[in-house]
Structure formats: structure tokens, C-alpha cells
Amino acid sequence: MMSRLTGYITSDYINAANKLKKNGGRRRIIAYVESYDDIFFWRAVLSRYENDNVFFEVMLPSHKSLAKGKKTVLMNIMKEQQLGSNIIACVDADYDFLMQGATPMSKMIIDCPYVFHTYAYAIENLQCYAPSLHNVCVSVTLNDNITFDFVSFMQQYSEAIFPLFIWSIWFYRHNDHSFTITDFNQIINTGNFREYDTDDIINNVRRKVGVRIRQFHRQYPNAKDEWLALKDEIKSLGVAPADTYLYIQGHHLYDALIVPMLKRICDRLILQRETEITRMATHVVQKNNELAGYSHCLADINMVLRRNTDFFSSTPYQLLNRDLKQFIRQQQRADLPASPSKEVAPQR
């Protein structure tokens, strides 16, 4: 019976359960997320807004199915009219934020006051926030002798791909599949990462971007004014050319650029530390013991990245922070009525 009842949990249901608690008990707000990977991310985000009055419980939306993803989260709970002051949805923005209501999914994300999104394309983009990558490498290798400038490299990369990124949004808004996100990813791919050859990497990406843009200029000679207007609009939404990497497909950024880059750098740092241990050891037993101890302390790159929460200074998080603060203020003011349809919705 309980498994059947969970499919009908609504904001009203949680509100009634909250009222049954003793005076002084905190009100529970359920936050539905897309997948297991999202639980830790949104727990880290939402815990910052818990107080003496409210706390969040982060979970997957379905107790009856293993289906996951943004569409599953939103469609299931919206269909049952579950969202409200006591049940929210937390999802990746993908391109839907930048669509600004041009598609049904985008309209839902933009308009619904109980749907919170990353503003960045996905949680992976924020986990790969450039200013945090130095600390990620230290966590993995326990070696702080890092000379590579992650922020500068990601800024140059972002500025190189920004013009084509605007074209990608242009095609997406026109529902034109002649230039897909996959096509965009192939062009902006950096290939094999070489720590001491980053100028060539950026120049190659810039060259590939330029070739495709010149092709678009020939194919769409009348699109210039629309492209320029779209560029200004995207910038007005908080997307800076230097931070374009935060808004491209998250899995591509994570798998094709950031993880290979960190692996190269971390491998060098580990070798450097092992060489230092070998040089300083006074005998073989000491060397082997020190190397074994160091190896035992090393961390997995993917695990450290997946648990990286050092993105709170990023522009996308600042926008999310604004929305969540407004939501919490609204909850503190509201004397919650029985029906979610009559709730005073927080304004974005």
C-alpha cells in the first residue's frame, strides 16, 4: 500500500504532514532531482538554505520506476500537480534557460516558481568550474606544485568557441537540425591535451570555429542582424564569453576536456612526488614504505570532481542563489493554504 501511496504525494500532502509535527519542528521540503549523481550536488546547494524553520530532503521522483532525467522529473510531478511550496524540482538547465520559453520545456523551467535549475548547462559544468580545478588536483595528488593556469586556459577556450556557441543557440531556437549540439561538440573538441602546448590547442579550436562560421555566413547571409541580437540577449542573461564553457553540454566538457586535462596534470604531479620520495629515501625499505603510503592517499579524479562544490562564486550559482533565497523568504512569510493552486508563488 505504501508504494502505491508514494505516487500521489503532493505539496498539500507534505504540508499536512508538516502540520502534524510538534510546535517548533522544522518544515520538510522535498526536492526531486534527475539522477543519483544529482543528489549530492543538490544536497550541497540546498543545505545552505536550511534554517530553524525548513529543511530539504533530496530524492528521485519515482518509487515505481528507474526512469530518470529532467523530462521524467518534470513531466511526472507536473502531471500529478505535485509541485508547490513543499515539493520542488531541481534540474539541469541544458539549453532550456537560454531558449527563454521558446520550447514547452523551456517555458516550464522559466515560468514555474517551484522548478530550480543550474543556469549552467548541467551540474558537470559547475563541478568543472575553472577556479576550483587547482584544488581538485591537490585533492587528487596531494601535490600543490601546480603551475598550469586553469582559469586562463578555460577563458581562452571559452572566448574561442563563443561565436559558434551563439550559432548553436540560433539553430536550436529555430529547431534546425542541420547543426546539432553533437556537431558543435565535434568542432570545439580540443583533441589530446598537452599541458605545455596550450596555445596550439586554442589556435586549432579557433581555426575550426572560424571555418564553420564562414560557412554559415555563406549559407545564411541574411542572419547577421538576428545573430547579433541573439548574442546581446545571451550576454544579458549572464553568459560572458570568458565563461562559455559553463553553458556547453556538460558531459562533453567533463569527458572530452576536463578529465583528460586533469589526468595529464595529475599524472605529472604524482610522478614528481614519487621521484622526490625516491630521491630522498635513505634505503629501499623506506622508499617502498613512503611510496606505498603516498599511493594509498591518492584520490580518484572522477570522485573528487563529482564531489566538488567549490563553485559558489560562479555566475550561474549566483543566479540560482537569488532564486532560492527568494523562495525561502516567501516560505517564511507565507501562511500556507491547503491548495497549491492558491499558493502565492514566488516571483523570479
C-alpha positions as a printed Julia matrix, in Angstrom:
348×3 Matrix{Float64}:
  0.0    0.0     0.0
  2.76   2.46    0.89
  4.46   2.0    -2.51
  1.17   2.96   -4.18
  0.61   5.96   -1.92
  4.02   7.48   -2.67
  2.95   8.03   -6.26
  0.32  10.51   -5.04
  2.41  12.63   -2.69
  1.73  16.29   -3.39
  2.73  19.59   -1.85
 -0.57  19.54    0.08
  0.26  16.1     1.47
  3.66  17.25    2.73
  2.07  20.43    4.1
 -0.43  18.37    6.1
  2.34  16.09    7.38
  4.36  19.12    8.45
  1.42  20.48   10.45
  1.18  17.22   12.41
  4.64  17.8    13.87
  5.09  19.28   17.31
  5.43  23.03   17.63
  8.92  24.1    16.73
  9.51  21.24   14.3
 11.1   22.19   11.01
  9.03  22.01    7.84
 10.22  19.45    5.3
 10.56  20.44    1.63
 11.07  17.59   -0.82
 13.43  18.31   -3.72
 13.11  15.97   -6.69
 16.24  15.58   -8.84
 17.1   13.84  -12.1
 19.52  11.06  -11.13
 21.68   9.62   -8.37
 24.59  11.87   -9.39
 22.41  14.91   -8.73
 21.57  14.02   -5.14
 24.91  15.06   -3.63
 25.12  18.21   -5.78
 21.68  19.49   -4.82
 22.16  18.42   -1.2
 25.27  20.62   -1.07
 23.37  23.52   -2.65
 20.11  23.3    -0.72
 21.69  22.69    2.69
 22.95  26.29    2.59
 19.33  27.49    2.83
 18.17  25.31    5.67
 17.33  27.11    8.9
 15.33  26.68   12.09
 12.11  26.58   10.08
 12.77  24.46    6.98
 14.95  21.61    5.77
 15.22  19.81    2.42
 15.08  16.14    1.56
 16.6   15.38   -1.86
 15.32  12.33   -3.72
 14.47  10.81   -7.1
 10.89  11.42   -8.26
  9.67   7.86   -8.74
  9.41   4.96   -6.32
  7.93   2.76   -9.05
 10.39   3.19  -11.91
 14.12   3.56  -12.53
 13.46   6.11  -15.29
 15.5    9.26  -14.74
 16.24  12.58  -16.44
 14.81  16.08  -16.49
 11.82  15.22  -18.65
 10.9   12.36  -16.32
 11.22  14.55  -13.24
  9.15  17.42  -14.57
  6.51  15.56  -16.54
  5.75  13.07  -13.76
  5.34  15.59  -10.99
  3.67  18.27  -13.09
  1.17  15.7   -14.37
  0.15  14.93  -10.8
  0.26  18.64   -9.84
  2.68  17.72   -7.08
  4.82  20.87   -7.12
  4.26  23.58   -4.57
  5.77  25.19   -1.51
  6.59  21.78   -0.07
  7.76  19.96   -3.22
 10.22  21.46   -5.69
 12.1   20.15   -8.73
 15.84  20.71   -9.18
 17.14  20.07  -12.7
 19.9   20.8   -15.2
 19.18  23.85  -17.33
 20.59  22.33  -20.54
 19.8   24.86  -23.3
 16.32  25.45  -21.87
 17.31  28.52  -19.86
 18.86  30.12  -22.94
 15.77  29.25  -25.0
 13.81  31.72  -22.83
 10.47  29.98  -23.28
 10.87  29.07  -26.95
 10.01  25.41  -26.2
  7.47  23.85  -23.79
 10.25  22.52  -21.55
 11.98  25.89  -21.54
  8.72  27.66  -20.69
  8.14  25.29  -17.78
 11.62  25.91  -16.4
 11.41  29.68  -16.83
  7.85  30.18  -15.58
  7.32  27.64  -12.8
  8.37  29.11   -9.43
  8.93  25.65   -7.97
 11.42  24.47  -10.6
 15.03  25.39   -9.86
 17.77  24.87  -12.4
 21.52  25.13  -12.67
 21.61  28.09  -15.13
 24.82  26.43  -16.33
 24.14  23.62  -18.82
 24.41  20.9   -16.15
 25.86  20.09  -12.76
 29.0   18.82  -14.53
 29.77  22.33  -15.77
 29.72  23.69  -12.23
 31.76  20.76  -10.95
 34.35  21.75  -13.58
 34.38  25.42  -12.53
 37.83  26.62  -13.6
 38.89  28.43  -10.37
 38.27  25.19   -8.45
 40.4   22.89  -10.61
 43.69  23.72   -8.87
 42.24  22.46   -5.59
 40.85  19.39   -7.35
 44.37  18.48   -8.49
 45.73  18.98   -4.99
 42.99  16.75   -3.58
 43.86  14.03   -6.08
 47.66  14.17   -5.84
 48.47  15.89   -2.51
 50.95  17.97   -4.5
 50.47  21.73   -4.7
 53.29  22.36   -7.16
 50.86  23.3    -9.94
 51.98  25.86  -12.5
 49.17  25.39  -15.02
 46.71  28.3   -15.15
 43.29  26.66  -15.39
 41.38  29.94  -15.33
 43.37  31.48  -18.19
 43.13  28.34  -20.33
 39.37  27.97  -19.87
 38.89  31.68  -20.53
 40.81  31.48  -23.82
 38.95  28.31  -24.79
 35.6   29.9   -23.97
 36.31  33.05  -25.95
 37.42  30.94  -28.93
 34.16  28.97  -29.04
 31.74  31.76  -28.08
 30.83  32.9   -31.64
 29.98  29.34  -32.68
 28.12  28.83  -29.39
 25.78  31.66  -30.4
 25.23  29.92  -33.74
 24.44  26.7   -31.85
 21.77  28.51  -29.85
 20.48  30.11  -33.07
 19.99  26.71  -34.73
 18.46  25.26  -31.56
 15.93  28.07  -31.29
 14.95  27.61  -34.93
 14.56  23.85  -34.38
 17.01  23.46  -37.27
 18.84  20.13  -37.05
 21.39  20.92  -39.75
 23.79  21.98  -36.98
 23.25  19.93  -33.83
 24.83  20.05  -30.39
 26.83  16.98  -31.43
 28.17  18.88  -34.46
 29.09  21.78  -32.19
 30.88  19.44  -29.76
 32.94  17.9   -32.56
 34.21  21.3   -33.69
 35.1   22.58  -30.21
 36.85  19.33  -29.25
 40.44  20.05  -28.2
 41.86  16.62  -29.05
 44.76  15.3   -26.98
 45.58  17.71  -24.16
 49.19  18.87  -23.94
 49.97  20.92  -20.85
 52.84  22.86  -22.42
 51.24  23.32  -25.83
 48.01  25.1   -24.95
 48.5   27.92  -27.47
 48.37  25.41  -30.31
 45.28  23.79  -28.78
 43.41  27.1   -28.58
 44.55  28.2   -32.04
 43.35  24.92  -33.54
 39.94  25.28  -31.91
 39.77  28.9   -33.07
 40.63  27.82  -36.61
 37.92  25.13  -36.7
 35.37  27.56  -35.31
 36.31  30.16  -37.93
 35.91  27.68  -40.78
 32.38  26.75  -39.72
 31.35  30.36  -39.08
 32.48  31.41  -42.55
 30.4   28.55  -43.92
 27.35  29.83  -42.04
 27.93  33.35  -43.35
 27.71  31.97  -46.87
 24.69  29.79  -46.14
 22.74  32.36  -44.1
 23.75  35.79  -45.45
 20.64  37.44  -44.01
 21.08  36.12  -40.47
 23.69  38.65  -39.33
 21.32  41.05  -37.55
 19.48  38.18  -35.87
 22.78  36.63  -34.76
 23.97  39.94  -33.29
 20.67  40.42  -31.45
 20.88  36.88  -30.09
 24.45  37.47  -28.92
 23.35  40.55  -26.99
 20.41  38.65  -25.49
 22.59  35.74  -24.39
 25.04  38.15  -22.77
 22.15  39.88  -20.99
 21.24  36.53  -19.42
 24.64  36.45  -17.71
 26.64  34.43  -20.23
 30.06  36.05  -20.56
 32.29  34.99  -23.5
 35.02  34.09  -20.99
 32.67  31.62  -19.27
 31.14  29.93  -22.32
 32.37  26.54  -21.1
 29.77  26.68  -18.32
 26.96  26.62  -20.89
 28.09  23.94  -23.35
 26.99  20.33  -22.99
 28.17  19.21  -19.57
 29.07  15.61  -20.38
 31.2   16.73  -23.33
 33.03  19.3   -21.2
 33.59  16.76  -18.44
 34.56  13.72  -20.51
 36.32  15.27  -23.51
 38.21  18.18  -21.95
 38.36  18.47  -18.17
 39.02  14.85  -17.13
 41.74  14.25  -19.79
 43.32  17.59  -18.87
 43.33  16.81  -15.15
 44.66  13.31  -15.77
 47.67  14.66  -17.67
 48.42  17.23  -14.99
 47.79  14.88  -12.07
 49.94  12.12  -13.59
 52.82  14.6   -13.8
 52.29  15.73  -10.21
 52.2   12.14   -8.95
 55.37  11.25  -10.85
 57.03  14.37   -9.46
 56.16  13.39   -5.89
 57.24   9.77   -6.41
 60.56  10.93   -7.87
 61.06  13.18   -4.87
 60.37  10.31   -2.46
 62.8    8.04   -4.32
 65.5   10.72   -4.24
 65.1   11.48   -0.53
 64.81   7.89    0.74
 67.9    6.62    2.56
 67.22   2.93    1.88
 64.95   0.69   -0.17
 62.58  -0.21    2.67
 61.97   3.46    3.47
 61.4    4.23   -0.21
 58.88   1.43   -0.64
 57.04   2.35    2.56
 56.82   6.02    1.59
 55.7    5.23   -1.95
 53.05   2.82   -0.65
 51.82   5.37    1.87
 51.63   8.09   -0.77
 49.84   5.81   -3.22
 47.3    4.93   -0.53
 46.47   8.62   -0.06
 45.82   9.36   -3.75
 42.23  10.02   -4.82
 40.28   9.28   -7.98
 39.82  12.26  -10.32
 36.21  11.44  -11.09
 35.3   11.01   -7.44
 36.87  14.34   -6.47
 35.18  16.15   -9.36
 31.79  14.61   -8.58
 32.11  15.87   -5.01
 33.47  19.28   -5.99
 31.32  22.06   -4.51
 33.76  24.93   -4.98
 31.53  26.74   -7.49
 29.62  29.11   -5.25
 31.33  32.19   -6.69
 30.26  31.34  -10.27
 27.68  33.44  -12.11
 25.23  30.54  -12.63
 25.24  29.75   -8.93
 24.71  33.41   -8.04
 21.55  33.39  -10.15
 20.39  30.15   -8.53
 21.23  31.62   -5.13
 18.96  34.58   -5.89
 16.06  32.26   -6.76
 16.48  30.05   -3.71
 16.78  32.99   -1.32
 13.59  34.43   -2.75
 11.84  31.07   -2.36
 12.94  30.73    1.27
 11.83  34.28    2.08
  8.46  33.5     0.54
  8.11  30.37    2.68
  8.94  32.29    5.83
  6.26  34.88    5.05
  3.56  32.56    3.83
  0.76  31.12    5.88
  0.45  28.11    3.56
 -3.13  27.44    2.33
 -4.49  23.99    1.59
 -4.39  24.08   -2.18
 -1.15  24.52   -4.15
 -3.17  26.22   -6.88
 -3.91  29.04   -4.42
 -0.39  29.4    -3.11
  1.3   32.72   -3.56
  4.05  31.77   -5.97
  7.45  33.41   -5.51
  8.33  35.67   -8.4
 11.57  35.17  -10.29
